[in-house]
Amino acid sequence: MKIDIIGDVHGCFTEFKELTLKLGYSWTHGVPTHPNGRMLGFVGDLTDRGPESIKVIEFVWQLVIRDKMALYTPGNHCNKLYRFFMGNKVQIAHGLETTVAEYESLYKKEQQSIRKKFIELYEKAPLYLVLDKQKLVMAHAGIKQEFIGQTDGKVKKFVLYGDITGEKHPDGSPVRRDWAKEYHGAACIVYGHTPVKEPRIINNTYNIDTGAVFGGKLTALRYPEMDLVSVVSTMPYIEGKFKQFD
């Protein structure tokens, strides 16, 4: 299996296109295709905060659902957008407001189309993906070794939000334990969720969310080569959004 796994896109379509071109994909047919049959993978959080969330949904739906040329696992922002589209009461904040504003600016017919596509994309997505004879796992916020193979509520919460303690930082963001520090499984875990200035590689885990939407970079991990490829973001740089580890 040859797959290029992309970190949290968060509506940064320009960076997504630039990164795929850098990875050797061609857009001649309207969507990124690789001459050597490689496929793309997405670890969730396609939308929110960035300028072109609707466009990202459209292209990922085409790649994953229509063309079967990519793999996708949802993130916490995907989960919240799904609940919004299903008519559930959700707080239109923490980035969702940008996607909702884009959505509400569309004509009714376009709204129906994008809502239908995202619901289909989300409902057909596995919570996380175990690939290449259990050598590779794609999970939005990561996963513990003992959770692999399970999908109950506790596992879903971990995969979407990370190892949260229930406490909050002064800015309202949840306190998360550093699960990767304790991971010693055989499978390579590729995840995002926590923005870092550079990809964080520890104990066979790869955090590839390099904060594109906060002015960092959009990063892909090429598997099985394990090469990291990034493009610099066009978004304004926001220093305090990047997690520092001891």
Secondary structure by P-SEA (a helix, b strand, c coil): cbbbbbcccccaaaaaaaaaaaacccccccccccccccbbbbccccccccccaaaaaaaaaaaccccccbbbbbcaaaaaaaaaaaccccccccaaaaaaaaaaaccaaaaaaaaaaaaaaaaacccccccccccbbbbcccccccccccccaaaaaaaaccccccccccccbbbbccccccccccbbbbbccbbbcccccccccccccccccccbbbbbbcccccbbbbbbbccccccccccccc
